[in-house]
Amino acid sequence: MSVTGAITSGDASLLPGKRDEDWRWTDLRGLIRQIPAASPQGAAWAWESPLAQAGGEVVDVVNGRGRSDLDVPAGGEALVAWRFLSTDGAGAHNAELWVSVGEGGKLTLVESYEGRGAGYLANTTVNIRLAKGAKVERIVFADDHAEGVSVVDASVELAPEAAYAQTVLTHGARRQRIETRVAHPGAGAELRLDGAYLLEGQHNADLTTVVEHLGVDGTTSQLTKGVVRDQSRGVFQGRIVVAEGADRTDARMGHHALILSDRAEIDAKPELLIFADDVQCAHGNTIGALDEDALFYAQQRGMPAEVARALLTHAFVGEVIDRIEHETVREAAAGWAGQRLEL
């Protein structure tokens, strides 16, 4: 099953659905009975993000049309913002991004997924390759339309001594899946995979990750936090596989979420598959409500209940945002969260 193939051929039966184990909570085949018509050409709109003032290059990909390659030479350094836009009247479209960072190169990549019209089906494939000693920080802002359907599938390959850090921030959509698969060679390479979903209304978001540790001396640190309210639904699927012989792997995964209404839902599936002996691996998963004692204390000090809930929720997801290394992007991420929590 393939979203790319379904859009290319117009055959909705190729979409993944609930009978596919990794897609059982994000059923596209049951939702989309007919592939929309191909998206027309469209024009980019002004970027209101504070990141527009951060310098670096901004690239617009509109309805699947635009540049699809980014190369950072050995020893080079770049800050690039890549916008994937679905305009009013958009139908179905595929887009690709190929990223290559040479030996010792550094890249801060900001991706935004923005939708302005209902009913689109957007699919984006991202391929990232890091050479020895390269360093990449990827930050994803997903602001799809409430009635849009969006799939982002990223594949990351690390070389020895490379460092890859990722933070995904999403407000959800009618259906949305952001998947990241990482081939980890060990050999001193470092990986951080973080995410935060803030969902309301009937928004859905699916954050799925798969990390394969293939060699000795590799590290992975993963932290995802979520907040759901109204009738929204959050999905977290995290799988870390430690292959035979990948000794001295250090892999940690945490998923923690808040449910702020009775009709909201969270589905979580953290997995560790370990085929080596000399490893340090752990995962944690908690789902609950806001601390009533903290809410009571804030209200006793004269804070309105809604403001207290927003502040406590912002502090909860702030741990993810604080791990973003680039200062300007970190400030933009804090503002993004504040807007959606009405701070």
N, C-alpha and C positions, 0 to 999 in steps of 0.2 A: 504494500500500500504506500502511496506517495502523494503528498499534496501537490508537488511540482508536476508529477505526471497527470494528475487529475485536471489541473488547470490547463496544461499544454494540450491534452487530448479532449477536454470537455466532458470527460467521463466521471461522473460523481461517484460511481461504484469503486473508484480507486482511492477515495478518501479513507483515511483510517477511522475506525469506529470502536464501539465498546467491546467488540469481540477481540480486538487487539489489546493484549494485556497492558502495554504501556500507555494506551489511549483510552482506557475504560472510563475514566472520569472526564475526558474531553472528547466527546463523541461528535465528530464532524460529519460522518456519513448519515447519522440519524437526523442531523440538523439541516444539512444542505442536500436537497433532493435533485437540484439542477445547478450546474456550474454557471455563475453569471457570465454575461458577455464580456469579451476582453475589454479591459479598461482603455479609454481613449487617452490621447495626450492631454496633459494638464500643465498648469503653471504653478510654480512654488509660491508660497505666501511668505510674508515677512516673519522672521524668527524673533519671537518675543523673549526668548530665554536669555538670562544674564550671561550665559556662556557665549553669546554673540559678541560680547565685549572682551572676551578673554584672549583674543588674538588667535593665530593659527588659521588653518584653511577650513572653509565650510563647503560641503558638497551636497547638492540636492539631487535626490533620485525620486522622480515624480511618476506615480503609477507604473513603477517598474522600469522606467527609462532614465538612464544616466550613467555616470562612470561606475565601473565595477572593480577597479583595482587600486590598491594602495601599497606602495613599496617604500620602505625606509632602508637606505643603504647601510652597510656595515659602519658602525660608529656614529651614525646619524641620529637625529632627535627630531620629533615632530609632535604637534598637537593638532588633531584633525577632528572635526565634527561632521558626521555623516547622517543626513536626514532622509528617512524613507517616508514619503508622503503619499497619502491616498486622498484624492480630491473629491469634491462634490461630483456625483455621477460616476464615480469609479466602479468598475465591475470586478473582474478577476485579473490578477497579474502576479508574475514571478519577478524577483529581483535577486541579484547576486553581489557579493562583495568578497574579493580575494585580497587578503592582507599578508604581506611578507616583510619580516623585520630581520635585517642582516645581523651578523655577529656583532655583539656589543651595542646594537642599536636600541633606542628607547622611543616608545610611542605611547601617547595618551590618546585613546580613541573614544569619542563620545558619539553614541548612536541614539537617534531619536526616531520613534515610530509614531506618526501623527496622522489622524484621520479626520476628515471634515464632512463626510457623507455617509449615510446609512447604507448597509447592504453590500459592502465590498468584501472581497476575499483576497487578502494580501498574503503572499508567501515569500519569505526572504531566506536565502542561504548564505551563511557567512563562513568563510574558510580562513583561518589564521595560522600562520606558520612562523615559529620563532627559531632563529638560529642560535648557536651556542652563545650563552651569556647575554642574550637579548632580554629586554624588559618591556612588558606591555601592561598598561592599565586600561581596561575597557569598562565604560560606564554606559548603561542602557537606560534611557527614559522612554517608557512605553505609554503614550497618550492616545490610544486608539479611540475612535468613536464608539459610543455605547452600543450601537447596533452593527459595528464592524466585526469581521472575523479575521484574525491575524495569527500567522505562524512564523516564528523565527527559529531557524535551525542552525546552530553554530558548531563547527568542528575545529578543535584546537590541537595543534601538534607542538610539543615542547622538545627542544634539544637539551643536552646536558647543560647545567648551570643557568638555564633560562629561568625567568620569573614572570608569571602571568597572574594578574589580579583582575577580578571582575565583580561588578556590582550591578544588579538588575533592579530597577525601580519601576513598578507598574501600578496602574489604576484599573487595569482589566478592560474587558470589552464584552461583546455578546458571547464570543468564544475567543480565547487567546492562549497560545502556548508558546513559551520561550524555552527552548531546549539547548543545552550545552553539553557537548561530548568532548572529553579531553584525553589524549594519549600522553601519559606521563612516563618519561623514560627513567625516572630516578636520577641517579648521577648528579645529585646536588641541585636539581631543578626544584623550584618552589611554586606552589599553586594556592591561590585564595579565590574561593567562589562564594560570593555573598548575594543576597537578594532581599527585597522587601516588597510586599504587596499590600496596598491600602484599597479595599474594595467596598463599594456601597451599591445601592439600588439592586439591579439584577446582573451586575458585572460578574464575569468569570475570569480567572487567571490560573494558568498552570505553569509552574516553574519546575522543570525537569532537568536533572543533571546526571551524567554518567562519567565517572573518572576511572581510568584503567591504569593502575601502577604496574609498569612492566619491568622495572629494574630496581636495583638496590639504592638506598639512600635518597628517597624522595619524600617530600612533605606536602600535605594538603590540609588547608584550614577552610572550613565551610560554615557559614552562618546565614540562616534565612529567618526572617521574621515577617509575620503577617497579621493584618487586622481586617476582619470582615464584619459588616453590619447589614441591616435590612434583609434582602433575600440573596445576597451575593454568595459566591462560592470560590474558595481558594484551594488549589491543589499543589502539593509539594511532593515530588518524587526525587529522591537522591540515592544514587547507587555508587558505591566505591568498591572496585574490584582490585584485589592485591594478588597478582599472578604468582605462580610458583617461582621461587627464586628471587622475588622482589623483597629481599630481607632489609631490615632496618627502615622500613616504611613507617612514617609517622602521619596518620590520617585522622582528622577530627571533623565530625559533622554535627551541626546543631540546627534544629528547626523548632521555633517557638511562635505561638500564635494566640491572638485574642479573638474571641467571639463576642460581639457586642449586641447581638439580638438573637431572639429565639429561632428565627427562620433562616439565619445564615448557616453556612456549612463549610467545614474544612476537611479535606481528605489528605492524609499524609502517609507516605510510604518510604521511610529511610531504610537503606539496606547496606550491609557490609558483607562482601563475599571475599573470604581470606583463604588463600591457598599457600601461604608462607608461614613460617613459625616465628621468626624473630622480628616481630612488628609491634607497634603501639597504635592501636586503632580503637576509636570509640564513636558512638553516636548518641544523641539525645533528642527527644521529641516531647514537647509539652503544649497542651492546648487548654485554655481556660478563659476566665473573665478578668476584668480589672480588679485590683486589690481594693476591696470595699473599705478597709481601714484607711488607706491612703486617700480615697475619695472623701471619706468623712472628715479626715484631718484638714484637707484643703477647703472644704465647705465651712468648717468651723472657723477658719481664718478669713471668711468673707468672700471666698471665690465661688462664682456661679457654677452649678453642677456641670453644665456643658463645657465651660472653660476648663474646669478641673479634669474632665475626661479627655479633652483634647491635649492638654499638657502632659498628662500621664501617658497617653498613647504616643505622643511625639517622643517622649523620653524612652519609651519601649523600643521604637524602631530606630532611635538615634544611635544605638550601638552599631547598627549596620552602616549608617551614614558616616559615622566617625572613623570608620576604617578606610574610607576613600582617601587616597594619598594626595591627589592634586587639590590644592587649597581652593582654587576658584570653583572647580567642579563640586567639591564638598559643600561649599556655601550654596551653590545652586541646588544641590540635592536637598539640603536642609530647607530651602525656600519652597521647593517642589512639595515636600512632605507637609510643610506648614500650610500651604494653600489648600491641600486636600483634607487637612484636619481643621481648617477654618481658624488658624491661629493668626 
